[in-house]
Amino acid sequence: MPAKEKAKKTITVRQVGSPLRRDGRQRLYLKSLGLGKMNRTRELLDTPAVRGLITKVSHMVLVVE
């Protein structure tokens, strides 16, 4: 491992919308982000895959700075 490893960027995501009465795929997107219940917060790596999942459920999650 190199001495100066590149720092990994992270995003903090909080669920603010309920998955009830939503499409089943949206529930799966929340689960893949590590969410599923209201006001849960997860710190995730800032990758294109994670950004794509966030855009799919942007009406139910909030990116916390």
Secondary structure as GFF3:
##gff-version 3
##sequence-region A 1 65
A	DSSP	beta_strand	10	15	.	.	.	ID=ss1
A	DSSP	alpha_helix	24	32	.	.	.	ID=ss2
A	DSSP	beta_strand	41	45	.	.	.	ID=ss3
A	DSSP	alpha_helix	48	56	.	.	.	ID=ss4
A	DSSP	beta_strand	61	64	.	.	.	ID=ss5
###
